[in-house]
Amino acid sequence: MVKKEELPACPVATTVQLIGNKWKLLIMRNLRIRPWRFNELQKSLEGISQKVLTDSLRSMESDGIVTRTAYPEVPPRVEYALSELGESMLPIINAMEAWGIAYKSSNK
């Protein structure tokens, strides 16, 4: 987890540090719909390695963006979901989606 005193002074840079890589944004895109299991996420994110997904989820969990719920079942079941903090970032993801749709539909 990044300590608050280690965060950049610029609030935009802080946001970019927390969710500013391709995989974290795509993980959040998926988790905004419902909780997902690890293998579901990996299958839906073409090109992501198991290590990168694991590292991204651990980082997002330690930063308070994602929650991890392990169910005491056989076989074990673990689900990832957006935390309250993660859900507070949904306007950013939704704005990026709207911009992407508008850009793709423009004549450029």
C-alpha positions, 0 to 999 in steps of 0.5 A: 500500500502506498502511504499517503505521504508518499503520494504525489502532490498533484491529485491527478498524479495520485489517481494515475499512480493508483489506477493508471495502468492498462490492466488496473483500468480494465480490471475496474471496468469488469468489476464495476458490473459484478464480482469476478473470480480470478480465472474469469478475470484472466480469461476476459483480459486478453494478453494478461499474464497470471503474475500481472493479474495477481500483482495488480489485484494485490496492489489494488487490494492493498490500496483499498480499491478492491476487496477479496472474499475467500469462501470456505468451500471445496474447491476454494472460491475467491471473488474480487469486487470493487470496494467503496473506494473503488466504486467512488472511481466509477465516474472516471471509468464511465467518463473514459467509456463515454469518451471512447464511444464518442471518439470511435463514432466520430469521423476521424 
